């Protein structure tokens, strides 16, 4: 019977092995208390083969310049596992009154 082609490799999203260092913005409680709901900021980062962020730009900066800048500063400090080529990631930051969370997503080239 004919060999079926292998299914395409699944894009990994947030494999813990691929993010070496997560940096979460440190937001004072007084600033978090101004948040209603969730403020999402997405930062697109280009990662060098050594795993360091070499460029970062907003995909969406959200309604607040303050939180956007905090997210950008944090995203620039993330580190990833070294790979043979440059890679692109989307780091989504979620700012809530209760705290800040981040979820990385590998972007296919």
Rosetta blueprint (number, residue, H / E / L):
1 X L
2 X L
3 X L
4 X L
5 X L
6 X L
7 X L
8 X L
9 X L
10 X L
11 X L
12 X L
13 X L
14 X L
15 X L
16 X L
17 X L
18 X L
19 X E
20 X E
21 X E
22 X L
23 X L
24 X L
25 X L
26 X L
27 X L
28 X L
29 X H
30 X H
31 X H
32 X H
33 X L
34 X L
35 X L
36 X L
37 X L
38 X E
39 X E
40 X E
41 X E
42 X E
43 X E
44 X E
45 X E
46 X E
47 X E
48 X L
49 X L
50 X L
51 X L
52 X E
53 X E
54 X E
55 X E
56 X E
57 X E
58 X E
59 X E
60 X E
61 X L
62 X L
63 X L
64 X L
65 X H
66 X H
67 X H
68 X H
69 X H
70 X H
71 X H
72 X H
73 X H
74 X H
75 X H
76 X L
77 X L
78 X L
79 X E
80 X E
81 X L
82 X L
83 X L
84 X L
85 X L
86 X L
87 X E
88 X E
89 X E
90 X E
91 X E
92 X E
93 X E
94 X E
95 X E
96 X E
97 X L
98 X L
99 X E
100 X E
101 X E
102 X E
103 X E
104 X E
105 X E
106 X E
107 X E
108 X L
109 X L
